[in-house]
Amino acid sequence: MGSRTWGTQLHLIDPGKPNQNAYIESFNGRLRDECLKEHWFPSLLHTRIEIETWRREYNEKQPKKAIGWVDACRLCKAVKVKSGIENDPLLKARERRCQIATFWSHAKSFPW
């Protein structure tokens, strides 16, 4: 339905050719190896917390080659300081959300 609505064509990966979409194959492998194989998921809530924790670690804390082997949070802070927008209320709200997410990442050790 979505492709018809937007007038796009779907191009599927040929069977036996995972290298046609190497980025997603790489991501799937990392998710499987670094998160799914490392944890036992006794409940849906626990599963959501573990995957969200891993997602934040993957997106925000791990250094990325594309930005000079710096993590995204450190790059964001450097840009804010350099541009002089440290006191922007929208950025402060995002930082507050990051603090809440950090709390939830630590909450995973609670017995649910």
SVG drawing of the C-alpha trace seen along z (x, -y; Angstrom):
<svg xmlns="http://www.w3.org/2000/svg" viewBox="-2 -32 41 50">
<polyline fill="none" stroke="black" stroke-width="0.4" points="0.0,0.0 2.7,-2.5 4.7,-2.2 1.5,-2.7 0.5,-5.7 3.9,-7.4 4.4,-6.2 7.6,-4.3 8.8,-1.0 10.1,1.8 13.5,3.3 14.0,6.5 17.3,8.2 18.0,11.2 17.9,14.5 21.4,15.4 22.8,11.9 22.9,10.2 25.7,8.0 23.2,6.0 22.2,4.4 25.4,4.7 24.6,1.8 21.5,3.4 23.1,6.9 26.0,5.4 23.5,3.7 21.5,6.9 24.6,8.8 25.7,6.3 22.3,6.2 22.2,10.0 25.7,10.4 25.9,7.4 22.4,7.5 20.1,10.4 22.7,13.1 23.9,11.4 20.7,11.3 17.9,13.5 14.5,11.8 12.1,12.9 9.4,10.3 8.4,7.9 9.3,5.0 12.7,6.3 13.2,6.9 12.3,3.3 14.6,1.9 17.6,4.0 17.1,3.2 16.6,-0.6 19.7,-0.6 21.7,1.1 20.2,-1.3 21.2,-4.4 24.7,-2.9 25.0,-2.1 23.7,-5.5 25.1,-7.9 28.1,-6.4 30.0,-4.3 32.7,-6.2 31.8,-6.5 34.4,-6.4 32.4,-8.9 32.8,-11.6 36.5,-11.1 36.1,-8.2 34.2,-10.5 30.9,-9.5 27.8,-11.5 27.2,-13.0 30.7,-14.4 30.4,-15.8 27.0,-17.4 28.5,-19.1 31.4,-20.4 29.1,-21.9 26.9,-23.5 29.9,-25.1 31.4,-26.3 28.1,-27.8 27.2,-29.3 23.8,-27.7 24.4,-25.9 21.4,-27.7 18.9,-26.8 15.7,-25.5 15.1,-22.9 18.6,-21.4 18.0,-21.5 14.8,-19.5 16.7,-16.9 19.3,-16.7 16.6,-16.1 15.2,-13.2 18.8,-11.8 18.9,-11.9 15.6,-10.0 16.8,-7.4 20.0,-7.0 17.8,-6.3 15.9,-3.7 19.1,-2.1 20.1,-1.6 16.6,-0.5 17.2,2.7 18.9,4.2 15.6,3.9 13.7,7.2 10.7,6.7"/>
</svg>
